[in-house]
Amino acid sequence: MNDVQDGTSPGAALGGPAACVSKVELRVACKALLDRDTLNKSDPCVILMVQAQGQWTEFDRTEVIKSNLHPVFAKVFTLDYYFEEVQKLRFEVYDIHGTHSIGTRDDDFLGGVECTLGQIVAQKKIIKPLFLKYGKYAGKSTITVHAEEISGNNGYVELFFCAKKLDDKDLFSKSDPFLEIYRINDDGTEQLVHRTEVIKNNLNPVWEPFKVSLISLCSCDEDRKLKCLVWDYDSRGKHDFIGEFYATFREMQKIGSGSKVTWDCMNPKYKLRKKNYKNSGVVILSELKLHRVYSFLDYIMGGCQIHFTVAIDFTASNGDPRNSCSLHYINPYQPNEYLKALIAVGEICQDYDSDKRFSALGFGARIPPNYEVSHDFAINFNPEDDECEEIQGVVEAYQNCLPKIQLYGPTNVSPIISRIAKLSAGEATVKEASRYHILLILTDGVVTDMADTREAIVRASYQPLSIIIVGVGNADFTDMQILDGDDGVLRSPKGEPVLRDIVQFVPFRDFKTASPAALAKCVLAEVPKQVVEYYSHKAICPMPPLPSCDFPASLANTPTE
């Protein structure tokens, strides 16, 4: 659950959490780094810092490359990209000395540079000079950053490589081989995709399997050439070349049940000099696993419907609807806060529901004919069919309902959450991505049945359901923070955590002066991720099978791993 109230200014809340447009992969390389070591060359590492609320924090770091002033790092930084935000980044390069902590000595700092993720994405590749402290150039040192977007119709592949009978490059021991894979771009340049770990003293290495996105590996082009190099590792950075081979992703897919794909590892110099030269060993792809990544739009365009339910608080704390001070007062010239929130969120959701019919429920009121308190009633008073035609139908049912009920209490929301979760569970048994539920709860105060609500949300997190809670009026909603959990994870009273984060809470007062779109953007920002998380967890693909325009045709029907 995300609460924009706690520690966030109204101004920040107005923008709301931005919807992630896509993920971006960044790769870095440096040239002409300063040499800080007396006997050897520097052992560089790049640290990526990100700025949030004016503070720089470490996001991630590359591996350390020994004794190299022109390092090409294998580490890939994966960041969420927000079109509407300025995302400030800082790349810092350090010379690493064993267990020394980074940044404790100025002479370990090889240079840094600041830029924005937007600048990198716009140019796809940037080359920047590195600066020392106080704006001084770090000699002729530069850093190159490549950016690639991971599109929705992308996936990633897990590759298992080994080799046999590699050439022995060492006199007193066996070679220490590692494998590098480069993608050959359209302009002929080479981009490092992956560098394996070093296997010590072994001519028949089995490297750890690794995962790489298809856009990184081959730009989703099965026939793009991949240049693969095998080296004998040298701690001073002067690695000995064992051999090379060229492959394509199409070739890799020839791997079948029990069969493997092999390539001769060739040293061109040996081939020219030696008459009977066959190879310098063979490299084997022993296994390939494909992992399909689906986006929110994959599910929506595959026919998944978003069913919208609104639950309205009719407790007495709202005030008598006939009084102009009441939160439920119907002003003929301006909608009240309940209607504003309902219309703002509902109008977005109705675009994703083909029948445009929405469930409208109420809680906390005495209802006809017996005027008993109900915490789960249809505001059209038809328990057999609680749906209304479009958002306007919900508005009319709400207005017609007010004179017929008695506002009462307490503020119990667990019955409605449990009801919609049970309804959603019926969709879950279908085993296809056909319908996902959004429950909008509009309330004027902190819920009374907090323990039951926490339990209901934990149960609901296993179903195709997201919950949005909008706090209406000027109540103190601080206690709603309990729905965040002590460690940021909502838990039931018995300590069971939610399977997924499905709740979003905002106080409407933060949006009083903003456009309805700002509220909708804020409360609905997490829904696409929640939809994908649910169906991914269940290993449910969009329906029907998608045409694989951005995905290798031969793998279009491969099940999600």
Sequence and secondary structure as in RCSB ss.txt:
>XXXX:A:sequence
MNDVQDGTSPGAALGGPAACVSKVELRVACKALLDRDTLNKSDPCVILMVQAQGQWTEFDRTEVIKSNLHPVFAK
VFTLDYYFEEVQKLRFEVYDIHGTHSIGTRDDDFLGGVECTLGQIVAQKKIIKPLFLKYGKYAGKSTITVHAEEI
SGNNGYVELFFCAKKLDDKDLFSKSDPFLEIYRINDDGTEQLVHRTEVIKNNLNPVWEPFKVSLISLCSCDEDRK
LKCLVWDYDSRGKHDFIGEFYATFREMQKIGSGSKVTWDCMNPKYKLRKKNYKNSGVVILSELKLHRVYSFLDYI
MGGCQIHFTVAIDFTASNGDPRNSCSLHYINPYQPNEYLKALIAVGEICQDYDSDKRFSALGFGARIPPNYEVSH
DFAINFNPEDDECEEIQGVVEAYQNCLPKIQLYGPTNVSPIISRIAKLSAGEATVKEASRYHILLILTDGVVTDM
ADTREAIVRASYQPLSIIIVGVGNADFTDMQILDGDDGVLRSPKGEPVLRDIVQFVPFRDFKTASPAALAKCVLA
EVPKQVVEYYSHKAICPMPPLPSCDFPASLANTPTE
>XXXX:A:secstr
 EESSTT  HHHHHH S    EEEEEEEEEES     SSS   EEEEEEEEETTEEEEEEE    TT SS B   
 EEEEE TTS  EEEEEEEE  TT  TTS GGGEEEEEEEEHHHHHHHSEEEEEEE GGG EEEEEEEEEEEEEE
 TT EEEEEEEEEES     SSS   EEEEEEEE TTS EEEEEE    TT SS B   EEEEHHHHHTT TT  
EEEEEEE  TTS  EEEEEEEE HHHHTT  SS  EEEE B HHHHHH TT   S EEEEEEEEEEE   HHHHH
HTT EEEEEEEEE BGGG  TTSTTSTT  BTTB  HHHHHHHHHHHHHGGG TT EEEEEEESEEETTTTEEES
SEETTS TT  EEEHHHHHHHHHHHHGGGSEEB     HHHHHHHHHHHHHHHTT SS EEEEEEEEESS  S H
HHHHHHHHHHTTSSEEEEEEE SS   GGGGGGG TTSS B TTS B SS  EEEEEGGGGTTS HHHHHHHHHT
THHHHHHHHHHHTT   SS    TTS GGGTT    
